[in-house]
Amino acid sequence: MNQSTIPTEELKKTINVRYAEEANKSCCLSCGGALDKANIQVGECFVDLGSGKGMDVLKASRVVGSSGKVYGIDFTNEMIQVAESNRKKLKLENAKFIESSIDSIPLESATADVVISNCTINHAKDKTAVYKEIYRILKSGGRFIVSDVLADTKLPDEVTGNPEAWAGCYGGAIPKEEYFNSIRDAGFTEIEILEESKPYEKGGVIVISLTIRSFK
Ligand SMILES: C[S@@+](CC[C@H](N)C(=O)[O-])C[C@H]1O[C@@H](n2cnc3c(N)ncnc32)[C@H](O)[C@@H]1O
């Protein structure tokens, strides 16, 4: 189970406050090489969940070209505004940023060739719901490549019940077995680990970063 006792709206608000502050900073918010491992091709439809300032979406936009389409999904308005302003400056017409939660994505089923996400799904209370949405929007044979923060072992209640810890990218981290079960519950069968960090400390707890891939 990925459920936290923190009310959904309170959690969203805390995460939005953190990322509204981050939107105008230049620091990097990723935790792995999902985009580099995505092997994006000309003409593909690419979706980034938790697209932040839009850097990965704008890079993918150039790769897929005018015959492709790229979407960035993020529920922090300030992030969407920065991403959209970057898109306009670069005049990238095949890119679109959508303000939405990643557990209910406003895209048609079987739209995407490739879905990526970098350091975002750990923030979601219901990870199975997010992976079900990934499964739904992928075309048959489509792939996801996700970099995320996982817990080395189950985190204590004082961390999992703290919204600031969730906003800090560790409170919502769950152990690998639980995380992979969420992915399998969504319909994916084989899960490949493309990158795995050594355990490291974050907010006083031990986490790992993984980049994983699966095909629909
Ligand atoms: C750590 S940042 C990563 C941004 C970007 N992927 C990168 O690597 O630079 C996480 C982003 O995910 C967004 N986010 C977190 N939870 C989300 C959710 N449930 N639905 C949509 N966006 C979410 C945040 O607003 C933030 O922009």
PDBQT file of the ligand as one rigid body, heavy atoms in Angstrom, charges set to zero:
ROOT
HETATM    1  C1  LIG A 301      11.850  17.187  -8.018  1.00  0.00    +0.000 C 
HETATM    2  S1  LIG A 301      10.905  18.104  -9.177  1.00  0.00    +0.000 S 
HETATM    3  C2  LIG A 301      11.518  17.387 -10.687  1.00  0.00    +0.000 C 
HETATM    4  C3  LIG A 301      11.310  18.243 -11.898  1.00  0.00    +0.000 C 
HETATM    5  C4  LIG A 301      11.884  17.667 -13.184  1.00  0.00    +0.000 C 
HETATM    6  N1  LIG A 301      11.353  16.345 -13.464  1.00  0.00    +0.000 N 
HETATM    7  C5  LIG A 301      13.395  17.629 -13.125  1.00  0.00    +0.000 C 
HETATM    8  O1  LIG A 301      13.967  16.524 -13.140  1.00  0.00    +0.000 OA
HETATM    9  O2  LIG A 301      14.023  18.696 -13.063  1.00  0.00    +0.000 OA
HETATM   10  C6  LIG A 301       9.275  17.405  -9.021  1.00  0.00    +0.000 C 
HETATM   11  C7  LIG A 301       8.220  18.083  -9.872  1.00  0.00    +0.000 C 
HETATM   12  O3  LIG A 301       7.060  17.250  -9.851  1.00  0.00    +0.000 OA
HETATM   13  C8  LIG A 301       5.902  18.023  -9.599  1.00  0.00    +0.000 C 
HETATM   14  N2  LIG A 301       4.947  17.130  -8.914  1.00  0.00    +0.000 N 
HETATM   15  C9  LIG A 301       5.103  16.512  -7.726  1.00  0.00    +0.000 A 
HETATM   16  N3  LIG A 301       4.048  15.744  -7.462  1.00  0.00    +0.000 NA
HETATM   17  C10 LIG A 301       3.203  15.864  -8.510  1.00  0.00    +0.000 A 
HETATM   18  C11 LIG A 301       1.923  15.314  -8.818  1.00  0.00    +0.000 A 
HETATM   19  N4  LIG A 301       1.291  14.472  -7.980  1.00  0.00    +0.000 N 
HETATM   20  N5  LIG A 301       1.334  15.676  -9.974  1.00  0.00    +0.000 NA
HETATM   21  C12 LIG A 301       1.959  16.537 -10.831  1.00  0.00    +0.000 A 
HETATM   22  N6  LIG A 301       3.168  17.089 -10.592  1.00  0.00    +0.000 NA
HETATM   23  C13 LIG A 301       3.779  16.750  -9.440  1.00  0.00    +0.000 A 
HETATM   24  C14 LIG A 301       6.377  19.206  -8.779  1.00  0.00    +0.000 C 
HETATM   25  O4  LIG A 301       5.514  20.312  -8.926  1.00  0.00    +0.000 OA
HETATM   26  C15 LIG A 301       7.775  19.449  -9.369  1.00  0.00    +0.000 C 
HETATM   27  O5  LIG A 301       7.744  20.365 -10.425  1.00  0.00    +0.000 OA
ENDROOT
TORSDOF 0
